[in-house]
Amino acid sequence: MSERPAREWRFYVDDMIGFAEKVIAYTAQLDQTAFVVNELNYDATLRNLELIGEAATHIPDTVRAANPQVPWRLIIATRNRLIHGYLGIDNDTLWSIIQSDIPVLLPGLRHLRERSS
């Protein structure tokens, strides 16, 4: 089986932006209670948060170090907690990430994309 060539890190940044935009779109018309009871939106949102963290793991350390406006370690740690703590996800924390962290993350990622183009 042949190995695939390494994917350019900029594509992972694009992916992160797309996943974050989906998180915002999936939760835009919901409050926390409606979000938690809407299984489809909840699952889709959770998956996209996981994917943001997974994509972040593919960003080279040099790029991460040069872009401290993006909380790389926190993003990856959040991904790990979501994936491995499926029985213990705190919905208050999750909602806070959706409402506070993702909207702040997007401009930093977009800035990184613009600078690297």
C-alpha positions as CSV (number, residue, x, y, z in Angstrom):
1,M,0.0,0.0,0.0
2,S,1.5,3.4,-1.0
3,E,1.6,6.3,1.3
4,R,-0.3,9.5,0.5
5,P,1.7,12.7,0.2
6,A,1.5,15.0,3.2
7,R,-1.4,17.4,3.0
8,E,-0.5,21.1,3.1
9,W,-1.1,22.5,6.5
10,R,-3.0,25.5,5.1
11,F,-5.8,23.1,4.0
12,Y,-6.2,22.1,7.7
13,V,-6.7,25.7,8.6
14,D,-9.4,26.0,5.9
15,D,-11.0,22.9,7.4
16,M,-10.9,24.3,10.9
17,I,-12.7,27.5,9.6
18,G,-15.3,25.4,7.8
19,F,-16.0,23.3,10.9
20,A,-16.2,26.3,13.1
21,E,-18.7,27.9,10.7
22,K,-20.8,24.8,10.8
23,V,-20.8,24.9,14.7
24,I,-22.1,28.4,14.6
25,A,-24.7,27.6,11.9
26,Y,-25.9,24.5,13.7
27,T,-26.5,26.4,16.9
28,A,-27.5,29.9,15.7
29,Q,-31.2,29.6,16.4
30,L,-30.9,27.6,19.6
31,D,-30.5,28.3,23.3
32,Q,-28.6,25.8,25.4
33,T,-31.7,23.8,26.4
34,A,-32.9,23.5,22.8
35,F,-29.4,22.5,21.7
36,V,-29.1,19.7,24.3
37,V,-32.4,18.1,23.4
38,N,-31.9,18.4,19.7
39,E,-29.9,15.3,19.2
40,L,-29.1,15.9,15.5
41,N,-27.7,19.4,16.1
42,Y,-25.9,18.2,19.2
43,D,-24.2,15.3,17.5
44,A,-23.3,17.3,14.4
45,T,-21.9,20.2,16.5
46,L,-19.9,17.8,18.7
47,R,-18.5,16.1,15.7
48,N,-17.4,19.4,14.2
49,L,-15.8,20.5,17.4
50,E,-13.8,17.2,17.4
51,L,-12.8,17.8,13.8
52,I,-11.5,21.3,14.6
53,G,-9.2,19.7,17.2
54,E,-8.2,16.9,14.8
55,A,-7.3,19.4,12.1
56,A,-5.3,21.4,14.6
57,T,-3.1,18.4,15.3
58,H,-1.8,18.6,11.7
59,I,-0.6,22.2,12.0
60,P,3.2,22.2,12.3
61,D,4.7,23.4,15.6
62,T,6.4,26.2,13.9
63,V,3.1,27.6,12.6
64,R,1.5,27.1,16.0
65,A,4.4,29.0,17.7
66,A,4.1,31.8,15.2
67,N,0.4,32.2,15.7
68,P,-0.3,32.4,19.5
69,Q,-3.6,34.1,18.9
70,V,-5.0,30.6,18.2
71,P,-5.2,28.5,21.4
72,W,-3.8,25.4,19.7
73,R,-3.2,23.3,22.9
74,L,-6.7,24.1,24.2
75,I,-8.3,23.2,20.9
76,I,-6.5,19.8,20.8
77,A,-7.2,19.2,24.5
78,T,-10.9,19.9,23.9
79,R,-10.9,17.4,21.0
80,N,-9.4,14.8,23.2
81,R,-11.9,15.3,26.0
82,L,-14.8,15.2,23.7
83,I,-13.7,12.1,22.0
84,H,-12.6,10.2,25.1
85,G,-15.1,11.5,27.6
86,Y,-18.3,10.7,25.7
87,L,-20.1,9.8,28.9
88,G,-18.9,12.8,30.8
89,I,-19.4,15.8,28.5
90,D,-20.5,18.8,30.5
91,N,-23.1,20.6,28.5
92,D,-22.5,23.9,30.3
93,T,-18.9,23.8,29.2
94,L,-19.8,22.7,25.7
95,W,-22.3,25.5,25.3
96,S,-19.7,28.0,26.6
97,I,-17.2,26.8,23.9
98,I,-19.9,27.1,21.2
99,Q,-21.0,30.6,22.3
100,S,-17.7,32.2,23.4
101,D,-14.7,30.3,22.1
102,I,-15.7,29.4,18.5
103,P,-16.7,33.0,17.6
104,V,-13.4,34.3,18.9
105,L,-11.4,31.5,17.2
106,L,-12.7,32.2,13.7
107,P,-11.0,35.6,13.2
108,G,-7.7,34.2,14.4
109,L,-7.9,31.4,11.9
110,R,-9.0,33.6,9.1
111,H,-6.1,36.0,9.8
112,L,-3.7,33.0,9.7
113,R,-5.2,31.9,6.4
114,E,-4.8,35.4,4.9
115,R,-1.2,35.8,6.1
116,S,-0.3,32.4,4.7
117,S,-1.8,32.9,1.2
